[in-house]
């Protein structure tokens, strides 16, 4: 007898997941299914909370320049904005890059830039170019 374990990640509702599993003749007890779905929901909530905290932290620490973030971590507020926009587009939402930036920055980007962005030093620019080259490899 051959047994096969199929793990599915269902972004849809519990009913949709059950429908998918039934189409493969997979049955789970109600308790197991509810536990599985609760774990997925909890994980999603934790990820969302961590993301909100990251965005809040970056909004509070306006002294941290995007170029410093790029040089140290390989991403910045603009990267987060692009990732946010990509996620919105995957969901079929109508959003543009400037709106995504406003969500991440907490204000229009042009306003944030005029208030908080300083001119990058030659050392920061050199490090940035090195970081970009490393990411392209």
C-alpha positions as CSV (number, residue, x, y, z in Angstrom):
1,X,0.0,0.0,0.0
2,X,1.4,3.4,-0.9
3,X,0.7,6.5,1.2
4,X,1.3,10.0,0.0
5,X,1.2,13.1,2.2
6,X,0.0,16.3,0.4
7,X,0.5,19.6,2.2
8,X,-1.5,22.5,0.7
9,X,-1.4,26.2,1.5
10,X,-4.8,27.6,0.9
11,X,-5.1,31.3,0.9
12,X,-8.8,30.8,0.4
13,X,-11.4,30.1,3.0
14,X,-11.7,26.9,5.0
15,X,-14.5,25.7,2.7
16,X,-12.2,26.2,-0.3
17,X,-9.5,24.2,1.4
18,X,-11.9,21.4,2.2
19,X,-13.1,21.4,-1.4
20,X,-9.6,21.1,-2.7
21,X,-8.8,18.3,-0.4
22,X,-12.0,16.5,-1.2
23,X,-11.2,16.7,-4.9
24,X,-8.1,14.6,-4.1
25,X,-10.1,12.3,-1.9
26,X,-8.3,13.6,1.2
27,X,-10.2,13.7,4.5
28,X,-9.1,15.2,7.7
29,X,-10.9,15.3,11.0
30,X,-12.6,18.6,11.8
31,X,-10.2,19.1,14.7
32,X,-7.1,18.6,12.6
33,X,-8.4,20.8,9.8
34,X,-9.4,23.6,12.3
35,X,-6.0,23.4,14.0
36,X,-4.2,23.5,10.6
37,X,-6.2,26.6,9.5
38,X,-5.8,28.3,12.9
39,X,-2.0,27.8,12.6
40,X,-2.0,29.4,9.2
41,X,-4.1,32.3,10.4
42,X,-1.9,32.8,13.4
43,X,1.3,32.7,11.3
44,X,-0.3,35.3,8.9
45,X,-1.2,37.5,11.8
46,X,2.3,37.3,13.3
47,X,3.9,38.1,9.9
48,X,1.6,41.1,9.5
49,X,2.4,42.3,13.1
50,X,6.1,42.1,12.4
51,X,5.7,44.0,9.1
52,X,3.7,46.7,10.8
53,X,6.4,47.0,13.5
54,X,9.1,47.2,10.9
55,X,7.3,50.0,9.1
56,X,6.6,51.8,12.3
57,X,10.2,51.5,13.4
58,X,11.4,53.0,10.1
59,X,8.9,55.8,10.3
60,X,10.2,56.6,13.8
61,X,13.9,56.5,12.8
62,X,13.9,59.0,10.0
63,X,17.6,59.6,10.8
64,X,18.3,56.2,9.2
65,X,18.8,57.0,5.5
66,X,17.7,54.6,2.8
67,X,21.3,54.4,1.5
68,X,22.4,53.2,4.9
69,X,19.7,50.5,4.9
70,X,20.7,49.4,1.5
71,X,24.4,49.3,2.4
72,X,23.8,47.3,5.6
73,X,20.8,45.1,4.8
74,X,20.4,45.2,1.0
75,X,16.9,46.8,1.2
76,X,15.3,50.1,2.1
77,X,12.0,51.8,2.4
78,X,11.7,52.0,-1.4
79,X,12.2,48.2,-1.6
80,X,9.4,47.7,1.0
81,X,7.2,50.0,-1.1
82,X,7.9,47.9,-4.3
83,X,7.2,44.7,-2.4
84,X,4.0,46.1,-1.0
85,X,2.9,47.2,-4.5
86,X,3.7,43.8,-5.9
87,X,1.6,42.1,-3.3
88,X,-1.3,44.5,-4.0
89,X,-1.0,43.8,-7.7
90,X,-1.0,40.0,-7.0
91,X,-4.3,40.6,-5.2
92,X,-5.7,42.5,-8.2
93,X,-5.7,45.8,-6.3
94,X,-5.4,49.1,-8.1
95,X,-2.3,50.8,-6.6
96,X,0.6,52.8,-7.9
97,X,4.2,53.1,-6.7
98,X,3.6,56.5,-5.1
99,X,0.6,55.2,-3.1
100,X,2.7,52.2,-1.9
101,X,5.5,54.6,-0.9
102,X,3.1,56.8,1.0
103,X,1.9,53.7,2.9
104,X,5.5,52.8,3.9
105,X,6.8,56.3,4.5
106,X,3.6,57.5,6.3
107,X,3.5,60.5,4.0
108,X,4.1,61.4,0.4
109,X,7.6,60.4,-0.6
110,X,8.4,63.9,-1.8
111,X,7.5,65.3,1.6
112,X,9.6,62.7,3.5
113,X,12.5,63.3,1.1
114,X,12.5,67.1,1.7
115,X,12.1,66.7,5.5
116,X,14.5,63.8,6.2
117,X,16.8,62.8,3.3
118,X,20.3,64.1,3.4
119,X,22.9,64.1,0.6
120,X,24.8,60.8,0.5
121,X,28.5,61.0,1.1
122,X,31.0,59.7,-1.4
123,X,31.7,56.8,1.0
124,X,28.0,55.9,1.2
125,X,27.7,56.0,-2.6
126,X,30.7,53.8,-3.1
127,X,29.4,51.3,-0.6
128,X,26.0,51.4,-2.3
129,X,27.5,50.6,-5.7
130,X,29.4,47.7,-4.2
131,X,26.2,46.4,-2.5
132,X,24.3,46.6,-5.8
133,X,27.0,44.8,-7.7
134,X,26.9,42.0,-5.1
135,X,23.2,41.7,-5.4
136,X,23.4,41.4,-9.1
137,X,25.7,38.3,-8.8
